[in-house]
């Protein structure tokens, strides 16, 4: 490269047509489905120690979903018009959802591990009070961790009005990305993987469990593993790749791969209520009851509306 040739190493995202039209549509769909689904999860989850973790998962998702309309507007018009403070708040809530979800999924895996592999030894750790304390600790740790790692100058580019997807990666942010990979993904992934392996081995040896019970256990653990690895794995891997491969000029696949990985994380707000709360027997029963009540209310409302309309039209009929 000619040393006298200047290269612009700040990549502006403007002009990416696929992202501009696909992401707003997907984010809007996630908001429409995810908001009521997670509200329903809040209602049906507060039943036992496992429900406490599901409740907090739904609460974390709702905090992120409240910011989805903002991200829809940003991806649609390819600019961030809300300023640095709003950018920091939205990014803070985004990473809060990342790490509270990862920690709570780990808690669910450990809870199932203790219940199946050591059903009599650790009963104290499976009480509702313990689940509440662990959930509060997870929130506190996540908030402190994000307060230390979400820096305004690293997540907002004032020149191009870009929030979160700042290219190139600031030097201080490289250490942050590595810390996020280790704390926010690698450790939870190892914990969930270990629990999955031990539980599967124990369930296969346990002849007292019927086939339906086995399928239920494998389905729950498999969904936890899939959600953690699919929703949070790619984005943290791309964070590390950006640390080591991002150079000026850097390959376009790195930028687009990172954008796709960020998009995959939003699937978490749908996966939590659909794969966990609704897969448990208590959750399924409670959700069915709620849907049945809503259906009856809707049918009753429609019948009242039809009856009211008929009542108003009836005098006109007799006048003819």
Secondary structure as GFF3:
##gff-version 3
##sequence-region A 1 320
A	DSSP	alpha_helix	17	45	.	.	.	ID=ss1
A	DSSP	alpha_helix	49	65	.	.	.	ID=ss2
A	DSSP	alpha_helix	68	77	.	.	.	ID=ss3
A	DSSP	alpha_helix	83	117	.	.	.	ID=ss4
A	DSSP	three_ten_helix	124	126	.	.	.	ID=ss5
A	DSSP	alpha_helix	128	149	.	.	.	ID=ss6
A	DSSP	alpha_helix	152	155	.	.	.	ID=ss7
A	DSSP	beta_strand	156	157	.	.	.	ID=ss8
A	DSSP	beta_strand	162	163	.	.	.	ID=ss9
A	DSSP	alpha_helix	171	179	.	.	.	ID=ss10
A	DSSP	pi_helix	180	186	.	.	.	ID=ss11
A	DSSP	alpha_helix	187	205	.	.	.	ID=ss12
A	DSSP	alpha_helix	211	227	.	.	.	ID=ss13
A	DSSP	pi_helix	228	233	.	.	.	ID=ss14
A	DSSP	alpha_helix	234	245	.	.	.	ID=ss15
A	DSSP	alpha_helix	252	265	.	.	.	ID=ss16
A	DSSP	alpha_helix	268	272	.	.	.	ID=ss17
A	DSSP	pi_helix	273	277	.	.	.	ID=ss18
A	DSSP	alpha_helix	281	319	.	.	.	ID=ss19
###
